[in-house]
């Protein structure tokens, strides 16, 4: 899939940039991502944030959801910083 991208905004204080992707047959999508570091390849970073999965998911049928729906979850507790360093 050949796509074009355009960096539409760079926000140095927040270390982010907005990139608009456009591909034939798909809606244009703007994605926020970090500004690449000097040792990073800009096009590789932009490719890694591409909305290809979003475009594919948009073609799948969706469930009907309603605002106000509630529920509860049991979420895993992240390891403490000390445990992750070991």
Kinemage of the C-alpha trace (Angstrom):
@kinemage 1
@onewidth
@group {chain A} dominant
@subgroup {mainchain}
@vectorlist {calphas} color= white
{ca unk a 1} P 0.000 0.000 0.000
{ca unk a 2} L 1.600 3.261 -1.117
{ca unk a 3} L 0.829 6.178 1.154
{ca unk a 4} L 1.914 9.766 1.515
{ca unk a 5} L 2.597 11.588 4.751
{ca unk a 6} L 2.896 15.225 5.731
{ca unk a 7} L 4.167 16.592 9.042
{ca unk a 8} L 1.481 19.168 9.799
{ca unk a 9} L 2.596 20.397 13.220
{ca unk a 10} L 5.690 20.212 15.422
{ca unk a 11} L 5.330 21.007 19.133
{ca unk a 12} L 8.849 21.212 20.589
{ca unk a 13} L 7.739 21.868 24.209
{ca unk a 14} L 5.658 18.678 24.291
{ca unk a 15} L 8.175 16.757 22.129
{ca unk a 16} L 5.472 15.686 19.671
{ca unk a 17} L 4.496 16.162 16.055
{ca unk a 18} L 1.351 15.569 14.033
{ca unk a 19} L 1.599 13.563 10.835
{ca unk a 20} L -1.192 13.254 8.282
{ca unk a 21} L -1.299 10.000 6.317
{ca unk a 22} L -3.177 9.635 3.040
{ca unk a 23} L -3.596 6.550 0.893
{ca unk a 24} L -5.774 6.094 -2.144
{ca unk a 25} L -9.166 4.708 -1.143
{ca unk a 26} L -8.748 5.540 2.561
{ca unk a 27} L -9.720 8.557 4.646
{ca unk a 28} L -6.860 10.842 5.671
{ca unk a 29} L -5.756 10.262 9.260
{ca unk a 30} L -3.670 12.512 11.519
{ca unk a 31} L -1.533 10.816 14.164
{ca unk a 32} L 0.439 12.310 17.054
{ca unk a 33} L 3.895 10.863 17.671
{ca unk a 34} L 7.168 11.785 19.368
{ca unk a 35} L 9.690 13.911 17.496
{ca unk a 36} L 12.402 11.498 16.299
{ca unk a 37} L 15.795 11.584 17.964
{ca unk a 38} L 18.940 12.329 15.967
{ca unk a 39} L 19.882 8.636 15.947
{ca unk a 40} L 16.418 7.570 14.686
{ca unk a 41} L 15.354 7.300 11.070
{ca unk a 42} L 12.438 9.696 10.564
{ca unk a 43} L 10.674 7.602 7.909
{ca unk a 44} L 10.974 4.432 10.019
{ca unk a 45} L 9.358 6.210 12.954
{ca unk a 46} L 6.577 7.611 10.771
{ca unk a 47} L 6.015 4.159 9.255
{ca unk a 48} L 5.765 2.596 12.723
{ca unk a 49} L 2.851 4.917 13.590
{ca unk a 50} L 0.990 4.391 10.303
{ca unk a 51} L -2.785 3.910 10.529
{ca unk a 52} L -2.860 0.773 8.333
{ca unk a 53} L -4.430 -1.273 11.150
{ca unk a 54} L -6.972 1.491 11.811
{ca unk a 55} L -8.018 1.469 8.163
{ca unk a 56} L -8.392 -2.325 8.214
{ca unk a 57} L -10.364 -2.219 11.475
{ca unk a 58} L -12.693 0.458 10.078
{ca unk a 59} L -13.930 -2.085 7.533
{ca unk a 60} L -14.965 -4.583 10.245
{ca unk a 61} L -18.471 -4.611 11.725
{ca unk a 62} L -18.808 -2.809 15.063
{ca unk a 63} L -20.823 -3.636 18.167
{ca unk a 64} L -23.579 -1.234 19.169
{ca unk a 65} L -22.409 0.644 22.268
{ca unk a 66} L -24.243 3.111 24.482
{ca unk a 67} L -22.872 5.950 26.597
{ca unk a 68} L -23.301 5.218 30.286
{ca unk a 69} L -22.492 1.514 30.016
{ca unk a 70} L -20.598 0.473 33.150
{ca unk a 71} L -18.670 -2.556 34.297
{ca unk a 72} L -15.786 -3.690 36.467
{ca unk a 73} L -12.434 -5.259 35.663
{ca unk a 74} L -9.663 -6.979 37.569
{ca unk a 75} L -6.458 -5.464 36.165
{ca unk a 76} L -2.939 -6.800 36.716
{ca unk a 77} L -0.797 -4.710 39.046
{ca unk a 78} L 2.429 -3.553 37.366
{ca unk a 79} L 5.689 -4.673 38.926
{ca unk a 80} L 7.404 -2.081 41.091
{ca unk a 81} L 10.372 -0.219 39.642
{ca unk a 82} L 12.778 -2.249 41.793
{ca unk a 83} L 11.360 -5.554 40.509
{ca unk a 84} L 11.685 -4.449 36.878
{ca unk a 85} L 15.339 -3.419 37.306
{ca unk a 86} L 16.334 -6.887 38.532
